[in-house]
Amino acid sequence: MSEIDPLPTPEAFDSAAFLKNLTGRPGVYRMIDDSGTVIYVGKAKNLKKRVSSYFRNTGLTSKTRVMVAQIASIDTTVTHTENEALILENNLIKELMPRYNILLRDDKTYPYLLISGDTFPRLSLHRGAKRKAGKYFGPYPSAGAVRESLNLLQKLFPVRQCDDSYYQNRSRPCLQYQIKRCTAPCVGLISESEYQKDVQHTIMFLEGKNKEVMDNLSEEMDAASQRLDFEQAAVIRDKVVSLRRIQERQYVTSNQGEFDVLAALVKDGLAVVEVCFIRGGRNLGSKSFFPKGSADSSPEELLSAFIPQYYLGKNIPSEILLSHEAEDITLLQDVLEQESDHKVSLRLPQRGQGVRWMQMAKTNADISLAHRLSSRANLLQRFELLQDALELDEMPKRIECFDISHTRGERTVASCVVFGLEGAIKADYRKFNIEGITGGDDYAAMNQALTRRFTRLQKGEGKRPDLLLIDGGKGQITEAKEVLAELNLSDLPILGIAKGPERRPGEETLFLVGRAGEVTLSADSPALHLLQQVRDEAHRFAITGHRQRRAKARKTSSLETIEGLGPKRRQKLLQQFGGLQEVQRAGVEALSKVDGISKALAQKIYDVFHGDNA
């Protein structure tokens, strides 16, 4: 690859001069604003043609025109092939998160079911790299879907699910054996050959071979009846009945392959991609994705952006069914094949079972989008009602809430959570470790947190809220008012929310700075529910931060702060005295008798626990 230097012109980007020297080779371009932030990343088979298209006079969407107006410079990277450009584009989008790209927030590792390769295999949930020997089934859309399958399989085929350490140290059967969910291989109550039958049936079930499993079980049931072992025949009969009921509840195709179904839908300023996971002809579940920055995109553009971000770096199925033909579908297919080392088909189903799966995915996408739109409408209504209740000139679109948490003044932490019209904006959450105050002084803690937050705002860091919500009464509000006045932010509305005398929800007292008396909202007011939601989230975030800080401090020994006392000497010291409590009680003479501890170092150790006046 070779780099083409950017042409920075922050005042007005000279597109004609830039395009004049731009190459026609494949590559990736990065559009940069006057603050040096990358606002868009794209790929091109021909860089000159693609970048030129942004500067034509007609045919641009409003979103594209706004973006182009912010361009101060353009960086380009030439690649050998268009495939290489697509992979680089995907990596840069994930790294830089440009605000005008369609962004998929999905960094999670999807879970699998694992049947281990042991003599008596274990059935378990697995995440991460597939290093352990055994057979993997999935991916599943969530851990909940895996646990549901584990629970179902345990009832049908009692393959052990316990940890290996637990299994290896059993001397008698556990409760799972008593309730007929395991055959106790740990204590030899089942032979390896009999156990392997259950394992094999489990594998066949997960591969979608339900009919073969039922045929095998029917043969075993007949054999048991002929041996006059009617009790065993009844157990097998119950398994067959359960399998039939499962088949009735879930549509299973005769196609034993692995494929995903992607349905894209754009409606009322929101976009969704529904992904259904089909493995061995069985539907393992689905997951809804709402990519950021996709409101003005077509379903074809949405899928084109979604597919590389979602699949590159993951296990790619051999077939992906699409609701719409993604842009650059051939290029996408080539790159996925290159990444997966096997043939990958991207296609629109035309008939048969594929059409049925697609219809199901579209239905789920429609329902997910309807729920999302409904939640958004409800949230917007709450913000509007809050504006009316507080008699604000404008509807607040960004609320910041602060809370303080500590235990008897120890390790105080302040939290700041942010809510907007889209709900919680977790990327903007902040925690402040409070230092240099009297333990338990919530007013001083609030003052320090607000000073740090809004001093940064005055330096150009972060966004200004439309409403500052303080979890507390008049004392905390007074601190907030003083901090904002000192930073020349007195026009920012401040609202305090204090718990009522009985601390019951709905009995909160509200104080709005600049308004005489309390603000009264009924217990069933949607505006009050919004404030409660934001306050509770700030409380949760503060407690979590405080507990983490306290736990970290308690894991750190005071001996670790002493200069000259390394790990080996600390270990000798603790071994000699039998623990930290005895070290604290020891005098300088006793400490200096430990091998490697000089009198000077012993004095340092003593001073840490007793001060400098010893």
HELIX and SHEET records of a PDB file:
HELIX    1   1 SER A   15  LYS A   20  1                                   6    
HELIX    2   2 LEU A   47  SER A   52  1                                   6    
HELIX    3   3 SER A   53  PHE A   55  5                                   3    
HELIX    4   4 SER A   62  ALA A   69  1                                   8    
HELIX    5   5 GLU A   82  LEU A   96  1                                  15    
HELIX    6   6 ALA A  143  LEU A  156  1                                  14    
HELIX    7   7 ASP A  164  GLN A  168  1                                   5    
HELIX    8   8 LEU A  175  GLN A  178  1                                   4    
HELIX    9   9 PRO A  185  VAL A  187  5                                   3    
HELIX   10  10 GLU A  192  LEU A  206  1                                  15    
HELIX   11  11 ASN A  210  GLN A  226  1                                  17    
HELIX   12  12 PHE A  230  ARG A  249  1                                  20    
HELIX   13  13 PRO A  299  TYR A  311  1                                  13    
HELIX   14  14 ILE A  329  SER A  340  1                                  12    
HELIX   15  15 GLN A  353  LEU A  390  1                                  38    
HELIX   16  16 LYS A  426  ASP A  428  5                                   3    
HELIX   17  17 ASP A  442  GLN A  458  1                                  17    
HELIX   18  18 LYS A  474  GLU A  486  1                                  13    
HELIX   19  19 PRO A  526  LYS A  555  1                                  30    
HELIX   20  20 SER A  558  THR A  561  5                                   4    
HELIX   21  21 PRO A  567  PHE A  577  1                                  11    
HELIX   22  22 LEU A  580  ARG A  585  1                                   6    
HELIX   23  23 VAL A  588  SER A  592  1                                   5    
HELIX   24  24 LYS A  599  HIS A  610  1                                  12    
SHEET    1   A 4 SER A   2  ILE A   4  0                                        
SHEET    2   A 4 SER A  73  VAL A  78 -1                                        
SHEET    3   A 4 GLY A  27  ILE A  32 -1                                        
SHEET    4   A 4 VAL A  38  ALA A  44 -1                                        
SHEET    1   B 3 LEU A 123  HIS A 126  0                                        
SHEET    2   B 3 TYR A 112  SER A 116 -1                                        
SHEET    3   B 3 GLY A 134  PHE A 137 -1                                        
SHEET    1   C 5 ARG A 282  PHE A 289  0                                        
SHEET    2   C 5 LEU A 270  ARG A 279 -1                                        
SHEET    3   C 5 GLU A 258  LYS A 267 -1                                        
SHEET    4   C 5 GLU A 319  LEU A 322  1                                        
SHEET    5   C 5 SER A 345  ARG A 347  1                                        
SHEET    1   D 6 GLY A 423  ALA A 424  0                                        
SHEET    2   D 6 GLU A 410  GLY A 420 -1                                        
SHEET    3   D 6 ARG A 398  THR A 407 -1                                        
SHEET    4   D 6 LEU A 467  ASP A 471  1                                        
SHEET    5   D 6 ILE A 494  ALA A 498  1                                        
SHEET    6   D 6 THR A 509  LEU A 512 -1                                        
SHEET    1   E 3 GLY A 423  ALA A 424  0                                        
SHEET    2   E 3 GLU A 410  GLY A 420 -1                                        
SHEET    3   E 3 ARG A 430  ASN A 433 -1                                        
END                                                                             
